[in-house]
Amino acid sequence: MGKRGAAGPEGKTRREARAAARDRALAKLGAVARGLARAPRPPDPAPRPAAAVGPHEAPPSFAALATDAEPLPAPRRGRVPPGPPARPGPVVCAEDVLEAEAAGPRAHETGEPAPEFDVTTADGFVEGRRLGVPARALGELRRAPTDAELDLHGLSERLARRALVAFVRRAHAAGARVLLVVHGKGHHSSAGAVLATAAPTWLVSGPVAALVRAFSSADAARGGSGALLIRLGALRERR
């Protein structure tokens, strides 16, 4: 206690010196803050002047306001490449069809009455659809790939009819949907286009009429007016 009392006056002097220094520092900070508060504020930027519009004038259009805008680059344009061509079905020999018909029982008999068809012919081309089948079925048929193909060149009318009927029956029994029958245009026949005229009749009034949904002359790549595309479908098939 005696030692602390002896140092009392000197310690008091140091505390007073520190307090005085703190007060001077606070006074300086206060002066700086007051000076900043009194400093003039920089002016706000001037607003963009609006377009002058007279009392009877309409305001400027969007196109006029966007005159300085730069257009986006145009997208690249080009033709969409065509898809791969439809793959043809296997070609069936007419002689094989006739032999198979003679060797075994007829493939699939429906027992259903022959349906009615709406048939149109023009300039050598023919198309027909079973009544109740939508017209779009003809366009779908002309774009569809074939499941099997039969060539009737070189056959008499009687043999060609037998081959066509047997071919349609067996194709339907096998689950085929689209057939191509090449009958020719009659350019090399003294009798003309006999098979081209008779083949549609065999489809709509013969023993396989109940199996035919629609038919049409083929596209140029598959024979044109010298061939028939046939869409199979029993009467119970309504789609």
C-alpha positions in Angstrom: 0.0 0.0 0.0 2.9 2.4 0.8 4.4 1.8 -2.6 1.1 2.5 -4.4 0.6 5.7 -2.5 4.1 6.9 -3.3 3.4 6.5 -7.0 0.0 8.1 -6.9 0.8 11.6 -8.1 2.9 10.4 -11.0 0.2 7.9 -12.2 -2.5 10.6 -12.0 -0.4 12.8 -14.3 -0.1 10.1 -16.9 -3.9 9.4 -16.9 -4.6 13.1 -17.3 -2.2 13.3 -20.3 -3.9 10.3 -22.0 -7.3 11.8 -21.5 -6.2 15.2 -22.9 -4.8 13.4 -26.0 -8.0 11.6 -26.5 -10.0 14.7 -26.3 -7.8 16.5 -28.9 -8.3 13.5 -31.3 -12.0 13.5 -30.9 -12.1 17.2 -31.5 -10.2 16.8 -34.8 -12.6 14.1 -35.9 -15.6 16.3 -35.1 -14.1 19.1 -37.2 -13.6 16.8 -40.2 -17.2 15.5 -40.0 -18.6 19.0 -39.8 -16.5 20.1 -42.8 -17.8 17.2 -44.8 -21.4 18.0 -43.9 -21.0 21.6 -45.1 -19.3 20.6 -48.4 -21.6 21.3 -51.5 -23.3 18.2 -53.0 -22.5 17.6 -56.7 -25.5 18.3 -58.9 -27.5 15.4 -60.3 -27.1 14.7 -64.0 -29.5 16.5 -66.2 -32.4 14.4 -67.4 -32.6 13.4 -71.1 -34.7 15.8 -72.9 -37.9 14.3 -74.3 -38.9 14.7 -77.9 -40.7 17.8 -78.5 -44.4 17.1 -79.2 -46.8 19.8 -80.3 -50.2 20.2 -78.8 -51.8 18.5 -81.8 -49.1 16.0 -82.6 -49.0 12.3 -81.8 -46.1 11.0 -79.6 -43.2 9.4 -81.5 -43.7 5.8 -82.5 -41.6 2.9 -81.3 -40.0 2.6 -84.7 -38.9 6.2 -84.5 -37.4 5.7 -81.0 -35.6 2.6 -82.2 -33.9 4.1 -85.2 -30.5 3.6 -83.5 -31.1 -0.1 -82.7 -29.0 -2.7 -84.6 -30.9 -5.7 -85.9 -29.9 -9.2 -84.8 -28.1 -11.4 -87.3 -30.6 -13.3 -89.5 -30.8 -17.0 -88.8 -29.3 -19.4 -91.3 -31.8 -20.7 -93.8 -31.6 -23.7 -96.0 -33.6 -26.7 -97.3 -34.3 -29.5 -94.9 -32.7 -32.6 -96.4 -35.2 -35.2 -97.5 -35.5 -38.3 -95.4 -34.3 -41.7 -96.6 -36.4 -43.3 -99.3 -38.9 -45.9 -98.3 -37.4 -49.4 -98.5 -39.3 -51.6 -100.9 -40.6 -55.0 -99.8 -39.5 -58.3 -101.2 -40.5 -59.1 -104.8 -42.7 -62.1 -105.1 -42.6 -64.2 -108.3 -46.0 -64.6 -109.9 -45.2 -68.2 -110.8 -44.4 -69.0 -107.2 -47.7 -67.5 -106.1 -49.7 -69.6 -108.6 -47.8 -72.8 -107.6 -48.4 -72.2 -103.9 -52.1 -71.6 -104.6 -52.4 -74.8 -106.6 -50.5 -76.9 -104.0 -52.3 -75.9 -100.9 -55.6 -74.6 -99.5 -56.6 -70.9 -100.0 -55.1 -68.7 -97.4 -57.7 -66.9 -95.4 -61.4 -66.7 -96.4 -63.3 -63.9 -94.6 -66.8 -65.0 -95.4 -67.8 -61.3 -95.4 -69.8 -59.6 -98.2 -67.9 -57.5 -100.7 -67.8 -53.9 -99.6 -68.5 -50.9 -101.8 -65.7 -48.6 -103.1 -65.4 -45.0 -104.2 -63.2 -45.3 -107.3 -61.8 -42.3 -109.4 -59.9 -42.5 -112.6 -58.2 -39.7 -114.6 -55.4 -39.7 -117.3 -54.5 -43.3 -116.7 -54.3 -43.0 -112.9 -56.7 -44.7 -110.6 -57.5 -44.6 -106.9 -60.2 -46.1 -104.7 -61.1 -46.5 -101.1 -63.7 -48.5 -99.3 -66.7 -46.5 -98.3 -66.2 -45.2 -94.8 -62.4 -45.0 -95.1 -61.2 -41.3 -94.9 -59.8 -39.7 -98.0 -56.5 -39.1 -96.2 -55.8 -42.8 -96.3 -55.0 -42.4 -100.0 -52.2 -39.9 -99.3 -50.9 -42.0 -96.5 -50.8 -45.0 -98.8 -48.8 -43.2 -101.5 -46.2 -42.3 -98.9 -46.0 -45.7 -97.2 -43.2 -48.2 -97.7 -44.3 -51.5 -99.2 -44.2 -54.9 -97.4 -44.2 -57.0 -100.6 -44.2 -56.6 -104.4 -45.7 -58.7 -107.2 -44.8 -58.3 -110.9 -47.6 -59.4 -113.4 -45.6 -58.8 -116.5 -45.8 -61.6 -119.1 -49.0 -63.2 -117.6 -52.2 -63.6 -119.4 -55.3 -61.9 -118.0 -56.6 -65.2 -116.5 -53.2 -66.0 -114.8 -52.7 -62.4 -113.7 -56.1 -62.4 -111.9 -55.3 -65.7 -110.1 -51.8 -64.5 -109.1 -53.2 -61.2 -107.8 -55.9 -62.8 -105.7 -53.6 -65.4 -104.2 -50.9 -62.7 -103.5 -53.4 -60.5 -101.6 -54.8 -63.4 -99.6 -51.4 -64.7 -98.5 -50.0 -61.3 -97.8 -53.0 -60.4 -95.6 -52.7 -63.7 -93.8 -49.0 -63.0 -93.2 -49.8 -59.6 -91.6 -48.7 -57.4 -94.5 -50.3 -53.9 -94.8 -49.0 -52.3 -98.0 -48.5 -54.1 -101.3 -47.1 -53.1 -104.7 -48.5 -54.8 -107.8 -46.7 -54.0 -111.1 -49.1 -54.6 -114.0 -47.4 -52.5 -116.7 -48.7 -49.8 -119.0 -49.4 -52.0 -122.0 -46.8 -50.3 -124.2 -45.5 -53.7 -125.4 -48.9 -55.4 -125.8 -51.0 -55.4 -128.9 -54.1 -55.4 -126.7 -53.1 -52.3 -124.8 -53.2 -51.8 -121.0 -55.4 -54.8 -120.3 -54.0 -55.6 -116.8 -54.0 -51.9 -115.8 -57.7 -51.7 -116.5 -58.6 -55.1 -115.0 -56.5 -55.0 -111.8 -58.6 -52.4 -109.9 -61.8 -54.3 -110.9 -60.4 -57.5 -109.4 -59.7 -55.6 -106.1 -63.1 -54.1 -105.7 -65.4 -56.9 -106.9 -63.4 -60.1 -106.7 -62.9 -62.5 -103.8 -60.4 -60.3 -102.0 -62.5 -57.1 -101.9 -63.2 -57.6 -98.2 -59.4 -57.5 -97.5 -58.7 -54.2 -99.4 -59.0 -50.9 -97.6 -57.7 -48.6 -100.4 -55.6 -48.6 -103.5 -53.9 -46.1 -105.8 -51.7 -45.8 -108.8 -48.1 -45.7 -107.5 -45.8 -42.7 -107.4 -43.4 -42.2 -110.3 -40.5 -43.8 -108.4 -42.5 -47.1 -108.0 -44.1 -47.4 -111.4 -46.6 -44.6 -111.7 -49.7 -45.6 -113.7 -48.1 -49.0 -114.4 -48.4 -50.2 -110.8 -50.9 -50.2 -107.9 -50.3 -49.6 -104.3 -52.7 -51.6 -102.1 -53.5 -51.0 -98.5 -54.9 -54.1 -96.8 -57.4 -54.1 -94.0 -60.3 -56.3 -93.2 -63.8 -54.8 -92.9 -63.6 -54.8 -89.1 -60.6 -52.4 -89.3 -62.1 -48.9 -89.2 -59.0 -46.8 -88.7 
